[in-house]
Amino acid sequence: MPSFTPKRCLPPDPAFFTQLAGDSTEQVAKRLLDFIPPIEAGSVIHDNACGAEAMTDAIMATSPNALDSTVIATDIVPQMIERVNQKAREKGWAKVKAEVMSSEALTFEDGRFTHSFTNMGIMVMEKDVEAAREVFRTLRKGGVAVMSIWDKPLPVQVVTAAHNRFSPDATELPLFIERGGFDDEDLQRVMEDAGFDGRSIVIERTYAVLEVADLKWWANAVWSFVGAPVGGWTLEDERQWDETVKFMVEWLEGYEGLSEGEGRSVTFEMPAHVAIVRK
């Protein structure tokens, strides 16, 4: 039987996900390349949990040797993979290809990659250590792994506040909401548990700026995509939908990292942690 969906809940369309994040993941992706030596020709690069190809775009746009390197992007969402492959065809990126694949069960052989990037993916994976072990396994000796996470992710904060306001004891939340996102210590721990030498892991900090044109639309999108409890939406969620979104807008308007933009737009400062390690 299909699960219940409230009328105002946005469909899981990749275009909406892109609007939700703006270019914040792209901003971080570009900065990740500043933390490592320049990519050499002949490199074999993994864009792990690639999403809307932010990391692949950054590599191809800013690395002089990118066209002479192989870039393989993977994600569990087929629409994202088709998006990467279509862009590769349009841009003539002959050595870029994308495959549908779970980060927790990569099908690549051991030691396949010189570089592995996981940009904003590890923090939402329930089997995070397994995914990190796959990064370790598929990375060559001497290869570089880079992982980024949002520091106290804004969507997680506002969704948690909404659940605490309207259903503090009645619902089981998704793991990445329940645990409040990752922090730098979580990231360090996951990488060490995966097999990386903790003494070699370097944690850096960066940030992005997210511009939101319509705060009410953005709050509705956040609630649609990450607000559902583990058991799915209920009729009560539909009944409270408008009130919940109104509460989220008011919470966001009081957020310390918010700045007023032009017209109805606002911007949020989005801090992030970055882990860099050589195998």
C-alpha positions in Angstrom: 0.0 0.0 0.0 1.5 3.4 -0.9 2.4 5.7 2.0 0.4 8.7 2.8 1.6 12.1 1.4 0.3 15.4 2.7 -1.1 17.6 -0.1 1.5 20.4 0.4 4.5 18.0 0.6 6.8 18.6 -2.4 7.6 15.6 -4.6 11.2 14.2 -4.4 12.3 15.9 -7.6 16.1 16.5 -8.0 15.3 20.0 -9.2 13.8 20.8 -5.8 16.8 19.4 -4.0 19.0 21.7 -6.1 16.9 24.7 -5.2 17.0 23.7 -1.5 20.8 23.7 -1.3 21.4 26.6 -3.7 25.0 26.5 -4.7 26.2 25.9 -1.1 27.6 22.5 -1.8 29.3 23.8 -5.0 31.0 26.5 -2.9 32.4 23.9 -0.5 33.4 21.5 -3.3 35.6 24.2 -4.8 37.2 24.8 -1.4 38.0 21.2 -0.9 40.5 21.3 -3.7 42.4 24.0 -1.9 43.2 21.6 1.0 45.0 19.1 -1.2 48.0 19.2 -3.7 47.0 19.9 -7.3 45.5 17.0 -9.1 48.0 15.3 -11.4 47.4 14.1 -15.0 46.4 10.5 -15.0 44.6 10.6 -11.6 41.7 8.3 -11.0 39.1 10.2 -8.9 36.0 9.1 -7.2 33.1 11.5 -6.6 31.3 9.5 -3.9 27.6 10.1 -3.2 27.9 12.8 -5.9 24.4 14.2 -5.7 24.0 17.1 -8.2 27.6 16.8 -9.5 29.0 19.7 -7.4 32.4 17.9 -6.8 32.8 16.7 -10.4 32.0 20.2 -11.6 34.6 21.7 -9.2 37.3 19.3 -10.4 36.6 19.9 -14.1 36.4 23.6 -13.7 39.4 24.3 -11.5 41.9 21.5 -12.0 44.2 22.0 -15.0 44.8 18.2 -15.3 41.2 17.2 -15.0 40.7 16.4 -18.7 43.6 14.0 -18.5 42.2 12.3 -15.4 39.4 9.8 -14.9 36.5 10.9 -12.8 33.9 8.3 -11.7 30.8 9.7 -9.9 28.5 7.4 -7.9 25.1 7.9 -6.2 22.1 5.8 -5.3 19.7 8.2 -7.0 19.4 7.3 -10.8 18.3 10.9 -11.7 21.5 12.3 -10.2 23.6 9.8 -12.2 21.8 10.7 -15.5 22.4 14.3 -14.7 26.1 13.8 -14.4 26.3 11.7 -17.5 24.3 14.2 -19.5 26.5 17.1 -18.5 29.6 15.0 -19.3 28.2 14.5 -22.8 27.4 18.1 -23.3 30.8 19.3 -22.0 32.8 16.7 -23.9 34.2 15.2 -20.7 35.2 11.9 -22.2 36.8 10.6 -19.0 33.9 11.4 -16.7 31.2 8.8 -16.1 28.6 8.1 -13.5 27.1 4.9 -12.1 24.3 4.1 -9.8 26.0 2.6 -6.7 25.6 2.5 -3.0 28.4 4.1 -1.0 28.2 1.3 1.5 28.8 -1.4 -1.1 31.1 0.0 -3.9 31.8 -2.5 -6.7 35.2 -1.1 -7.5 38.3 -3.2 -7.0 40.7 -2.5 -4.1 43.0 0.4 -4.6 41.2 1.8 -7.6 41.4 5.6 -6.9 44.1 8.2 -6.3 41.5 10.6 -4.8 38.1 10.0 -3.1 35.8 12.9 -2.4 32.7 12.6 -0.3 31.1 16.0 -0.2 28.3 16.4 2.3 27.3 12.7 2.0 28.7 10.8 4.9 26.6 12.6 7.5 23.3 11.3 6.1 24.3 7.7 5.7 23.0 5.3 8.4 25.9 2.9 7.7 28.5 5.7 7.8 31.4 3.5 8.9 30.7 1.0 6.2 30.7 3.7 3.6 34.0 5.1 5.0 35.5 1.6 4.9 34.6 1.4 1.2 36.5 4.7 0.7 39.5 3.3 2.5 39.4 0.0 0.5 39.1 1.5 -2.9 41.8 4.2 -2.3 45.3 3.4 -3.4 48.2 3.5 -0.9 49.3 7.1 -0.9 45.9 8.3 -2.2 44.0 11.1 -0.7 40.5 11.0 0.9 38.5 14.2 1.5 35.2 14.3 3.3 33.1 17.3 4.2 30.1 17.8 6.5 27.9 20.7 7.5 28.6 21.9 11.1 25.2 21.8 12.8 23.3 21.5 9.5 20.6 24.2 9.3 17.8 21.9 7.9 18.5 19.4 10.7 18.3 22.2 13.3 15.0 23.6 12.1 13.3 20.2 11.5 14.4 19.1 15.0 12.9 22.3 16.5 9.6 21.6 14.6 9.4 18.0 15.8 10.1 19.1 19.4 7.4 21.7 19.1 4.6 19.6 17.6 5.4 16.0 18.4 8.2 15.7 20.9 7.3 12.1 22.1 5.1 10.7 19.3 7.5 10.0 16.4 10.7 8.2 15.6 13.0 10.4 13.6 15.4 9.4 10.8 18.9 8.7 12.3 20.6 11.8 10.8 17.9 14.0 12.4 17.9 12.1 15.7 21.6 12.5 16.2 21.6 16.1 15.1 24.0 15.7 12.3 27.8 15.1 12.5 30.4 17.2 14.1 34.2 17.2 13.6 34.7 14.5 16.3 32.1 12.2 14.6 33.9 12.7 11.3 37.3 11.8 12.9 35.8 8.8 14.6 34.2 7.4 11.5 37.4 7.7 9.4 39.5 6.1 12.1 36.9 3.2 12.4 37.2 2.8 8.7 40.9 2.1 8.9 42.5 5.5 8.4 45.4 6.5 10.7 43.9 9.0 13.1 47.3 10.7 13.4 47.2 11.5 9.7 43.7 12.9 9.6 43.6 16.7 9.3 40.4 18.5 10.2 39.8 21.9 8.6 37.0 24.4 8.6 35.3 26.2 5.8 31.9 27.8 5.0 29.4 28.6 2.4 26.7 31.2 2.0 23.2 30.0 1.2 20.8 32.5 -0.4 17.1 31.8 0.0 14.7 33.8 -2.2 11.5 32.8 -0.4 11.9 31.6 3.2 8.4 30.1 3.4 9.0 28.0 0.2 12.4 26.9 1.6 10.9 25.9 5.0 8.2 24.0 3.2 10.8 22.2 1.0 12.9 21.3 4.1 9.9 19.9 5.9 8.9 18.0 2.8 12.3 16.3 2.2 13.6 15.6 5.7 10.7 16.2 8.1 8.9 12.8 7.7 9.2 10.5 10.7 10.5 6.9 10.2 6.9 5.6 9.9 5.9 8.1 7.3 3.6 11.0 7.2 0.2 10.9 9.0 -3.1 12.8 8.6 -2.1 14.8 11.7 1.0 16.0 9.9 -1.2 17.2 7.0 -3.5 18.9 9.5 -0.6 20.7 11.1 1.4 21.4 7.9 0.8 25.1 7.6 1.3 25.7 11.3 4.5 23.7 11.2 5.9 25.6 8.2 4.9 28.9 9.9 6.8 27.9 13.0 9.9 27.0 11.0 9.8 30.3 9.2 9.7 32.1 12.6 12.5 29.9 13.9 14.7 30.6 10.8 14.0 34.4 11.1 15.6 34.2 14.5 18.6 32.2 13.4 21.9 33.9 14.3 23.5 33.2 10.9 20.7 34.9 9.0 21.2 38.2 7.1 18.6 40.2 5.2 19.0 40.3 1.4 17.1 42.2 -1.3 13.3 42.0 -1.3 12.2 38.9 0.4 15.5 37.1 0.1 17.7 36.1 3.1 21.2 34.5 3.3 22.5 32.0 5.8 26.1 31.4 6.7 26.7 27.6 6.5 29.9 26.5 8.3 31.4 23.1 7.4 34.1 20.7 8.6 36.6 19.0 6.2 38.7 15.9 6.9 41.7 15.2 4.7 43.8 12.1 5.0 46.4 10.2 3.0 46.3 6.4 3.0 
